[in-house]
Each structure stands twice: as C-alpha cells, then as structure tokens.
Amino acid sequence: AIRMTQSPSSFSASTGDRVTITCRASQGISSYLAWYQQKPGKAPKLLIYAASTLQSGVPSRFSGSESGTDFTLTISCLQSEDFATYYCQQYYSYPWTFGQGTKVEIK
Amino acid sequence: EVQLVESGGGLVQPGRSLRLSCAASRFTFDDYAMHWVRQAPGKGLEWVSGISWNSGSIGYADSVKGRFTISRDNAKNSLYLQMNSLRVEDTALYYCAKAYSGSTAAFDYWGQGTLVTVSS
C-alpha cells in the first residue's frame, strides 16, 4: 500500500498566519491527491483535489501544489474557522490511503 | 443538496457480523463511485472500501480484505458494507462518501456516519 506521511502532526498558529502542511507519498501517485478539513464532531470536507484544484465553494486562501511525490497545502491567511485537522489522501491506486492528519491549533 | 444517510451500526460481539447501509438522494446515484471511510475514536481517517459506478471496480483496505464486502444497488440508490468476523479494532464511526466521478476521484460529499462498536 502507498504510505502517505504528513508533517507536522500538529502545530500552533495565529489568525493571519500563512501556514503550510506537507504530505509525502511513498511512491508516485501522479496528481491523485486530495486534501480534506475536519472539525470536531463533523464529517470531513473536501478542500482540494487533483493536487491543486480548489473544490467549489472553498475560499481561495487555500491552495495546493506538488513536486514529485511531495504535496503541499497552503493557507495564505489563517482565519478562525480554519482551526481544524487536515488530511491528505491518495486515490491513485487501491488501497487508497490517508495521511495521519495535521492538527492546526490556536496559538 | 446531496444527502447520504448511513444506518446499521451498533454494538456487536467480536466474530459477529453487521451490515451497514447508506441511502443516497438528490443526485444521480448510478453516475458516481461510492466509498466507505472509518474513523476510530480519537484517531485519523482510514479508507475502508470503494466501488465504481457500475460495480466493475472494487477495492478494500488490507485491514478488512476477506472480511468486508462492499456492494451497491443502483435501483435503490443504496450502498452497503457487509462486515463479517468483526474485531475490536473495527470499532469506529463509518462514513459513506460520494466520489466526484464514476471511478477514480476524491470524495465531495460525506454522510454523518454510523457508529460500530465491537466489544464483548
């Protein structure tokens, strides 16, 4: 199975910060990479698919990029509603796999 | 708005079986792949199984292969997960998720989940 390694596992940030979360695939997955946001007690929400395509309705402060097997989620200006846990997911080949998650907390 | 409603969860003893269902509405169900994703209490997301729009492509996580079976009934707009030989480690909230296309695609809509607890 393809292993997805996210970093960091958690960090603290302030409103207005620019934050970056990284996800590394253990092998090539082309651009079959999605990012989700999950808040406590809620189902995950799709933010980005195909590594860099913003899902409809998602604010433009969210962006995704790729370089080989490294993928990045960037939030350009952190808002209060962005404090949550973020997951990457590869859907290149079965079994599909998620990263372990990155929790963004308020500093 | 797309609606996905899971049911069938509950408390079950190790080694027993359970069948989860997901009722889909407000979209053309047979155009889209569907998946099950689970989340153990306090843990991250784990993809469990997926099925293409016509059931022609099916996949399972290594942790459930040989024990779980995914299926769909396009006439009933429903997705199922038959779970056999349940283990304590299968305890989780099970989400039904819709893919944004008929086969290989990320999940654009999720249900609210049904809780499965495996315990003696």
Contacts between the chains, C-beta under 8 A, distances in Angstrom:
chain1	res1	chain2	res2	distance
A	1	B	61	8.0
A	1	B	62	6.0
A	32	B	104	6.8
A	34	B	106	3.6
A	34	B	107	7.4
A	36	B	45	7.5
A	36	B	107	7.7
A	38	B	45	7.5
A	43	B	95	6.0
A	43	B	110	3.9
A	43	B	111	6.8
A	43	B	112	6.0
A	43	B	113	6.6
A	44	B	37	7.9
A	44	B	45	6.5
A	44	B	95	7.7
A	44	B	107	7.6
A	44	B	110	5.9
A	45	B	110	7.7
A	46	B	100	7.9
A	46	B	106	5.8
A	46	B	107	6.1
A	46	B	108	5.1
A	49	B	100	7.0
A	49	B	105	7.2
A	49	B	106	4.0
A	49	B	108	8.0
A	50	B	106	7.9
A	55	B	108	6.7
A	85	B	44	8.0
A	87	B	44	6.7
A	87	B	45	5.4
A	89	B	45	7.6
A	89	B	47	7.1
A	89	B	106	6.8
A	91	B	104	5.9
A	91	B	105	6.8
A	91	B	106	5.9
A	92	B	104	7.9
A	94	B	50	7.3
A	94	B	59	3.1
A	94	B	60	7.4
A	95	B	47	6.5
A	95	B	59	5.9
A	95	B	60	6.6
A	95	B	61	4.7
A	95	B	62	6.0
A	96	B	35	7.8
A	96	B	47	4.4
A	96	B	50	6.7
A	96	B	59	7.0
A	97	B	47	6.3
A	98	B	44	6.3
A	98	B	45	4.5
A	98	B	46	6.6
A	98	B	47	6.2
A	99	B	44	7.7
A	100	B	44	5.2
A	101	B	44	4.4
A	101	B	45	7.3
